[in-house]
Amino acid sequence: MQMISLAIALLAMQATPAAAAPTSAAAPAAKQWPTREGDFTVRNFRFRSGETLPEVRLHYTTLGSPHRNAQGEIDNAVMVIHGTGGSGKQFLRPQFADELYGPGQPLDINRYYIILPDNVGHGGSSKPSDGLRMKFPHYDYDDMVELQHRLLTEGLGIKRMRLIMGTSMGCMQGFVWGEMYPDYMQALMPLACEPIEIAGLNRMWRQLIVDGIESDPAWMNGNYTTQPLQGLRTAGSISVIAGGAPLNFQKLYPDKDAAIAEVRKRVEADIASRDANDMIYQFESSKTYNPWPNLEKIKAPMTWINSADDFINPRNFTFPQEALKRMPNTRFRLIPESTETHGHGTHTWAKFWKQDLIDLLARSER
């Protein structure tokens, strides 16, 4: 039900609106963080669709170093999962990293080992645009979570995570994690999603993105030699609307000329960042998502955050209140709308929920 690549990269969407629109006018300058990058290969992976790949490459970025307890096990690992169309590197942007990774901050990299994976179909991991195009296996969120688990356990040797958090699609995968591997994490922090099947308006706008691409004659059933720009323009335009923040946009672009210039800039940036087949797969991957029937399986302490100005996860949904009755270790907070919040993309502006993270780490400490 959600997606996002995020606001300064491109638009923010939940499972995505993966197009994370370049967000605010005066974005802070990026700080250079000491990162390491790696690739882990899963061999002969069988997807839920029944399709297989002889090799699935998972790219990841890390900050900090693993710490081992008296038993020799890593006990300080934190994974942050990106949204639809994004990548792990989006969490190096100032509005996220500068609030969390520094000395004395909640995810101080001198204390924690931060893992930022690129999901299959995204970033530097295996994806349709590598060559298979529309013959690439059709992955879903369960596949993504299983591959993340393989990366953490087989690739990085982590038996238990201190924290798993995620935004938009990563938020939804947090619920999947809690149900598939309920004892694997010490805490969960999903941001910007609902634990229900993606239907209603949320499914409609996603389907319009896919239909917009596939109806462009230049798409050629995925066998294009140049990107189908009209289809991508349709997809990017819908993404900007889905990731928009009414009060914030009105404040930043208060006259028509400024608004027109900004929305055109956002759409062009979105188009430039996309591969059409990759985008289709990214949005289609949410079709089997539905953790609602099994919420009782989630054991770990959880703090779940949504935003009142999120088009994708409307403030008047009653699902959070209903879900909390079934998840006794979960706390939910709705961030109030203001001229400073960023709609769906508020999930990546850590200043709005930093204290919630501090509180979660404290109450899940052992």
C-alpha positions as CSV (number, residue, x, y, z in Angstrom):
1,M,0.0,0.0,0.0
2,Q,2.7,2.3,-0.2
3,M,5.8,3.2,-2.0
4,I,8.3,5.7,-2.1
5,S,11.6,6.6,-3.3
6,L,11.6,9.7,-1.5
7,A,11.3,13.2,-1.5
8,I,14.6,14.5,-2.5
9,A,15.4,11.8,-4.8
10,L,12.2,11.8,-6.6
11,L,8.8,11.5,-5.2
12,A,7.8,9.5,-2.2
13,M,5.5,6.7,-2.6
14,Q,4.6,3.8,-0.7
15,A,5.1,0.5,-1.8
16,T,5.7,2.8,-3.6
17,P,4.7,5.6,-4.9
18,A,8.1,5.1,-5.4
19,A,8.7,8.1,-7.2
20,A,10.1,10.3,-4.6
21,A,9.6,13.7,-5.7
22,P,12.5,16.1,-5.1
23,T,11.2,17.6,-2.0
24,S,11.6,21.0,-0.4
25,A,13.1,24.0,-2.1
26,A,15.9,24.5,0.3
27,A,17.2,21.0,0.9
28,P,20.3,20.7,3.2
29,A,23.6,20.0,1.6
30,A,24.6,16.3,1.8
31,K,27.2,15.2,4.2
32,Q,29.7,12.5,3.2
33,W,29.2,9.5,5.5
34,P,31.8,6.7,5.8
35,T,30.0,3.9,3.9
36,R,31.0,0.5,2.6
37,E,29.2,-1.3,-0.3
38,G,28.9,-5.0,-1.1
39,D,27.0,-7.6,-3.1
40,F,25.6,-10.9,-2.0
41,T,24.5,-13.6,-4.4
42,V,21.7,-16.0,-3.7
43,R,21.9,-18.9,-6.1
44,N,18.9,-20.8,-7.6
45,F,16.3,-18.7,-5.9
46,R,12.7,-19.8,-6.4
47,F,10.2,-16.9,-6.4
48,R,6.7,-17.2,-5.1
49,S,5.5,-17.1,-8.7
50,G,7.3,-20.4,-9.3
51,E,9.9,-18.7,-11.5
52,T,13.6,-19.1,-10.7
53,L,16.9,-17.3,-11.3
54,P,20.2,-19.1,-11.2
55,E,21.6,-16.0,-9.4
56,V,20.0,-13.1,-7.6
57,R,22.4,-10.2,-6.8
58,L,21.6,-8.1,-3.7
59,H,23.5,-4.9,-3.4
60,Y,23.9,-3.2,0.0
61,T,25.5,-0.2,1.8
62,T,26.6,-0.2,5.4
63,L,27.7,2.3,8.0
64,G,29.4,1.5,11.3
65,S,30.8,-1.8,12.4
66,P,29.4,-5.0,13.8
67,H,29.8,-5.6,17.5
68,R,29.9,-9.1,18.9
69,N,28.5,-10.1,22.3
70,A,30.0,-12.7,24.7
71,Q,28.7,-15.5,22.5
72,G,30.4,-14.0,19.5
73,E,27.1,-12.9,17.9
74,I,26.5,-9.6,16.2
75,D,24.2,-7.6,18.5
76,N,24.0,-4.1,17.1
77,A,22.7,-4.6,13.5
78,V,20.0,-2.2,12.2
79,M,18.4,-2.6,8.7
80,V,16.5,0.3,7.0
81,I,14.4,-0.8,4.0
82,H,13.6,1.7,1.2
83,G,10.3,2.3,-0.7
84,T,9.2,1.5,-4.2
85,G,11.6,2.7,-6.8
86,G,14.2,3.7,-4.2
87,S,17.5,2.3,-3.0
88,G,19.4,2.0,0.3
89,K,21.4,5.1,-0.5
90,Q,18.3,7.3,-0.1
91,F,18.9,7.0,3.6
92,L,22.2,8.9,3.3
93,R,20.3,12.1,2.6
94,P,20.6,14.9,5.2
95,Q,17.0,14.8,6.4
96,F,17.5,11.2,7.5
97,A,21.2,10.6,8.0
98,D,22.1,13.9,9.7
99,E,19.4,13.4,12.3
100,L,20.2,9.8,13.1
101,Y,23.8,8.7,12.4
102,G,26.0,11.2,14.2
103,P,27.6,11.0,17.7
104,G,25.0,10.7,20.4
105,Q,22.1,10.4,17.9
106,P,19.6,7.5,17.9
107,L,21.5,5.4,15.4
108,D,25.0,6.6,16.1
109,I,27.3,4.7,13.7
110,N,29.9,4.4,16.5
111,R,27.3,2.2,18.3
112,Y,25.2,0.6,15.5
113,Y,25.9,-1.4,12.4
114,I,23.5,0.1,9.8
115,I,22.6,-2.0,6.7
116,L,20.9,-0.4,3.8
117,P,19.9,-3.0,1.2
118,D,18.7,-2.5,-2.4
119,N,15.7,-4.7,-2.8
120,V,15.5,-7.0,-5.8
121,G,14.3,-5.0,-8.7
122,H,15.9,-1.9,-7.4
123,G,19.2,0.0,-7.3
124,G,22.3,-2.2,-7.7
125,S,20.4,-5.5,-7.2
126,S,19.2,-7.8,-9.9
127,K,16.3,-6.2,-11.9
128,P,14.6,-6.5,-15.3
129,S,16.7,-3.8,-16.9
130,D,19.8,-5.9,-16.4
131,G,18.8,-7.7,-19.6
132,L,15.8,-10.0,-19.0
133,R,13.3,-7.2,-19.3
134,M,9.7,-8.6,-19.0
135,K,11.1,-12.2,-18.7
136,F,12.5,-11.3,-15.3
137,P,10.7,-13.3,-12.5
138,H,7.7,-11.6,-11.0
139,Y,8.8,-10.9,-7.4
140,D,6.6,-9.8,-4.5
141,Y,7.1,-8.5,-1.0
142,D,7.5,-12.0,0.5
143,D,10.3,-12.7,-2.0
144,M,12.0,-9.4,-1.1
145,V,11.8,-10.2,2.6
146,E,13.2,-13.7,2.2
147,L,16.1,-12.3,0.1
148,Q,16.8,-9.7,2.8
149,H,16.8,-12.5,5.4
150,R,19.2,-14.5,3.3
151,L,21.5,-11.4,3.0
152,L,21.5,-10.8,6.7
153,T,21.9,-14.5,7.9
154,E,24.0,-16.1,5.1
155,G,25.7,-13.0,3.8
156,L,26.4,-11.0,6.9
157,G,26.2,-13.7,9.6
158,I,23.6,-12.0,11.7
159,K,21.4,-14.2,13.9
160,R,19.2,-11.5,15.3
161,M,18.6,-7.9,14.4
162,R,18.5,-5.1,16.9
163,L,16.0,-3.1,14.8
164,I,14.3,-3.4,11.4
165,M,12.8,-0.2,10.1
166,G,11.4,0.8,6.7
167,T,9.6,3.5,4.8
168,S,6.6,3.1,2.5
169,M,7.2,-0.2,0.8
170,G,9.8,-0.8,3.4
171,C,7.2,-0.1,6.0
172,M,4.9,-2.8,4.6
173,Q,7.9,-5.2,4.5
174,G,8.3,-4.4,8.2
175,F,4.9,-6.0,8.8
176,V,5.9,-9.0,6.5
177,W,9.1,-9.4,8.5
178,G,7.2,-9.4,11.8
179,E,5.0,-12.2,10.5
180,M,7.5,-14.3,8.6
181,Y,10.4,-14.1,11.1
182,P,8.7,-13.0,14.4
183,D,11.7,-13.8,16.6
184,Y,14.4,-12.4,14.4
185,M,14.3,-8.8,15.4
186,Q,14.4,-7.0,18.7
187,A,12.3,-4.1,17.5
188,L,10.3,-2.9,14.4
189,M,9.6,0.6,13.2
190,P,7.4,0.8,10.0
191,L,6.9,4.3,8.6
192,A,4.1,5.3,6.2
193,C,1.9,2.3,5.4
194,E,-1.1,0.2,6.4
195,P,-1.2,-3.5,7.1
196,I,-3.9,-4.3,4.6
197,E,-4.3,-5.4,1.1
198,I,-3.6,-2.6,-1.4
199,A,-7.0,-2.0,-2.9
200,G,-9.3,1.0,-3.3
201,L,-7.7,4.2,-4.4
202,N,-4.3,3.0,-3.4
203,R,-4.5,0.2,-6.0
204,M,-6.1,2.4,-8.6
205,W,-3.3,5.0,-8.8
206,R,-0.8,2.2,-8.9
207,Q,-2.6,0.5,-11.7
208,L,-2.8,3.8,-13.6
209,I,1.0,4.0,-13.5
210,V,1.4,0.5,-15.0
211,D,-1.3,1.1,-17.6
212,G,0.2,4.4,-18.6
213,I,3.5,2.8,-19.4
214,E,2.1,-0.3,-21.1
215,S,-0.3,1.7,-23.3
216,D,2.6,3.8,-24.7
217,P,3.3,2.3,-28.2
218,A,6.9,3.0,-27.6
219,W,6.9,0.4,-24.8
220,M,6.7,-2.4,-27.3
221,N,5.8,-5.1,-24.7
222,G,9.0,-4.2,-22.9
223,N,11.3,-4.5,-25.9
224,Y,12.0,-0.8,-26.3
225,T,15.4,0.5,-27.4
226,T,14.7,3.9,-25.9
227,Q,12.6,4.6,-22.8
228,P,8.8,5.1,-23.6
229,L,8.8,8.7,-22.5
230,Q,5.0,9.4,-22.8
231,G,4.3,6.4,-20.6
232,L,6.9,7.5,-18.1
233,R,5.5,11.0,-18.1
234,T,2.1,9.6,-17.2
235,A,3.6,7.6,-14.4
236,G,5.7,10.4,-13.1
237,S,2.8,12.8,-13.1
238,I,0.6,10.4,-11.0
239,S,3.5,9.9,-8.7
240,V,3.9,13.6,-8.0
241,I,0.3,13.8,-7.0
242,A,0.4,10.7,-4.8
243,G,3.5,12.0,-3.0
244,G,2.3,15.6,-2.7
245,A,1.9,17.6,0.5
246,P,-0.9,20.3,0.2
247,L,0.2,22.7,3.0
248,N,3.9,22.3,2.3
249,F,3.5,22.8,-1.4
250,Q,1.2,25.9,-0.9
251,K,3.8,27.4,1.4
252,L,6.8,26.7,-1.0
253,Y,5.0,27.5,-4.3
254,P,2.4,30.1,-3.5
255,D,1.9,31.5,-7.0
256,K,1.0,29.6,-10.2
257,D,4.2,30.2,-12.1
258,A,6.3,28.7,-9.2
259,A,3.9,25.8,-8.9
260,I,4.0,25.0,-12.6
261,A,7.8,25.2,-12.8
262,E,8.2,23.0,-9.8
263,V,5.8,20.2,-10.9
264,R,7.4,20.1,-14.3
265,K,10.9,19.9,-12.8
266,R,9.7,17.0,-10.5
267,V,8.2,15.1,-13.4
268,E,11.3,15.5,-15.6
269,A,13.5,14.3,-12.7
270,D,11.3,11.3,-12.2
271,I,11.4,10.4,-15.8
272,A,15.2,10.7,-15.9
273,S,15.5,8.3,-13.0
274,R,13.4,5.5,-14.4
275,D,13.5,2.3,-16.5
276,A,9.9,1.5,-17.6
277,N,10.1,-2.3,-17.1
278,D,11.7,-1.9,-13.7
279,M,8.9,0.5,-12.7
280,I,6.2,-1.9,-13.8
281,Y,7.7,-4.7,-11.7
282,Q,8.2,-2.4,-8.7
283,F,4.5,-1.4,-8.6
284,E,3.2,-4.9,-9.5
285,S,5.2,-6.4,-6.6
286,S,2.6,-5.1,-4.1
287,K,-0.3,-7.2,-5.5
288,T,0.0,-10.1,-3.0
289,Y,0.7,-7.9,0.1
290,N,-1.8,-8.5,2.9
291,P,-0.5,-9.0,6.4
292,W,-3.9,-8.3,8.0
293,P,-5.0,-11.9,8.7
294,N,-1.8,-12.7,10.7
295,L,-1.1,-9.6,12.7
296,E,-1.2,-11.6,15.9
297,K,2.1,-13.3,14.8
298,I,4.0,-10.1,15.3
299,K,5.8,-10.3,18.7
300,A,8.5,-7.6,18.6
301,P,8.0,-4.2,20.2
302,M,6.9,-2.0,17.3
303,T,6.4,1.8,16.8
304,W,4.3,2.5,13.7
305,I,4.3,6.0,12.3
306,N,2.0,7.5,9.7
307,S,1.4,11.1,8.6
308,A,-1.9,13.0,8.5
309,D,-1.2,14.6,5.1
310,D,-0.3,11.3,3.4
311,F,-2.5,10.8,0.3
312,I,-1.6,7.1,0.2
313,N,-2.5,6.3,3.8
314,P,-5.4,8.7,4.7
315,R,-5.7,10.0,8.2
316,N,-9.3,8.8,8.5
317,F,-8.6,5.1,7.9
318,T,-9.6,3.2,11.0
319,F,-7.2,0.3,10.4
320,P,-4.5,1.5,12.9
321,Q,-7.0,1.5,15.7
322,E,-8.3,-1.9,14.8
323,A,-4.8,-3.3,14.3
324,L,-3.5,-2.1,17.7
325,K,-6.1,-4.3,19.4
326,R,-4.3,-7.3,17.9
327,M,-0.7,-6.2,18.4
328,P,-0.2,-5.5,22.1
329,N,3.4,-4.6,21.7
330,T,2.7,-1.9,19.1
331,R,2.4,1.8,19.5
332,F,1.0,4.0,16.7
333,R,1.4,7.7,16.1
334,L,-0.1,10.0,13.4
335,I,2.1,12.9,12.7
336,P,0.0,16.1,12.5
337,E,-0.2,17.9,9.1
338,S,1.6,21.2,8.9
339,T,3.3,23.5,6.4
340,E,6.6,21.6,7.3
341,T,5.4,18.0,6.8
342,H,6.0,16.3,3.4
343,G,2.9,14.1,2.8
344,H,3.9,10.5,2.2
345,G,7.5,11.5,2.2
346,T,7.4,12.6,5.9
347,H,8.7,9.1,6.6
348,T,12.2,10.1,5.6
349,W,12.3,13.4,7.5
350,A,13.6,12.0,10.8
351,K,13.0,15.1,12.8
352,F,9.3,14.3,12.9
353,W,9.7,10.9,14.5
354,K,13.2,10.9,16.0
355,Q,11.9,10.8,19.6
356,D,9.7,7.9,18.7
357,L,12.7,6.0,17.6
358,I,14.6,6.9,20.8
359,D,11.7,5.6,22.9
360,L,11.4,2.4,20.9
361,L,15.1,1.6,21.3
362,A,14.7,2.2,25.1
363,R,11.6,0.0,25.5
364,S,13.1,-2.8,23.5
365,E,16.5,-2.8,25.2
366,R,17.5,-6.1,26.8
